[in-house]
Structures are given as structure tokens and as C-alpha cells.
Amino acid sequence: MHVRLEKGTESGTFGTSLLRTNIPQNEKLERIMKNLCSCLNIDTIYWKRSSRGGKFYRIEGSVAYQSASNTILELSELLIDKRR
């Protein structure tokens, strides 16, 4: 399946949603990781804090920790592979 990203056709003002805007960004990213892991039957995501306080994640079966966004990308790619 090929998905395109295209500029919206609306002109002028447009509506946006305020839904979930009260959820902190890190919590949103962790919810996304949990949702993807549920689809992939992955039970555990490990996390560690770096010396500078950043949070890094590792899914079961991986050896390296990575940022939340890279973990989400990896999980989404695994989900696509599973669908093939």
C-alpha cells in the first residue's frame, strides 16, 4: 500500500481539534508505543534515562535503546511487515 501526504484543499481558515491537547507530549508518545506493541503482541518496553535526563526505549528483542520517535517508527515498520 502506498500512502501519499498531500496539502489540504481548504482555503482560508480551517478547523482543528483540541482533543488530547492536555496530554503531555511524552505521555502521548508512550501511549502510541503501547498501542503499537499491543498490535504486535509485544509485552514489554524497557526504558532508561541518559546522563542528561533524556528517556530512551528498547522493545523486547532489541539490543539498543533509542528515542521515542525512533521506537515508534521501528514499531510501525514491524506492524507493516506483519501485515505483508
C-alpha positions in Angstrom: 0.0 0.0 0.0 1.3 3.4 -0.9 0.1 6.4 1.1 0.5 9.9 -0.1 0.8 13.1 2.0 -0.9 15.9 0.2 -1.6 19.5 1.1 -5.2 20.0 2.2 -7.5 21.7 -0.4 -9.2 24.1 2.1 -8.5 27.7 1.6 -8.6 30.4 4.3 -9.4 29.3 7.9 -9.9 25.6 8.8 -11.0 23.8 11.9 -8.6 22.0 14.3 -9.3 19.6 17.2 -8.5 20.4 20.8 -8.9 16.7 21.7 -6.0 15.3 23.6 -4.1 18.7 23.8 -4.0 18.4 27.6 -1.9 15.2 27.4 1.9 15.9 27.8 3.9 15.0 24.7 6.0 12.3 26.4 2.8 10.6 27.6 1.3 10.7 24.0 4.5 9.1 22.6 4.4 6.3 25.3 0.7 5.7 24.6 1.5 5.3 20.9 4.3 2.8 21.7 1.9 0.8 23.9 -0.8 0.8 21.3 1.7 -0.5 18.6 3.1 -3.1 20.9 -0.4 -4.4 21.7 -0.9 -4.9 17.9 2.4 -6.7 17.7 2.0 -8.9 20.8 5.0 -7.2 22.5 4.6 -7.3 26.2 7.4 -5.0 27.4 9.1 -1.8 26.5 12.2 -1.1 28.6 13.4 2.5 29.2 16.4 4.2 30.7 17.4 7.7 31.4 20.6 9.1 29.9 23.1 11.1 32.0 21.5 14.2 30.6 18.0 13.1 31.7 16.7 12.0 28.2 14.5 9.0 28.2 15.3 6.1 25.8 13.4 3.0 25.0 14.1 -0.6 23.9 11.5 -3.1 22.8 11.7 -6.8 23.6 14.2 -8.4 21.3 16.2 -5.2 20.6 19.6 -4.6 22.0 19.8 -0.8 21.6 17.9 1.9 23.3 16.6 4.8 21.1 14.4 7.8 21.2 10.6 7.5 21.5 10.1 8.7 17.9 12.6 6.2 16.5 11.0 3.4 18.6 7.6 4.4 17.2 9.0 4.3 13.7 10.5 0.9 14.3 7.2 -0.5 15.8 5.2 0.9 12.9 7.6 -0.8 10.4 7.2 -4.1 12.2 3.5 -3.7 12.0 3.7 -3.1 8.3 5.9 -6.2 7.9 3.4 -8.2 9.9 0.6 -7.3 7.5 2.5 -8.4 4.5 
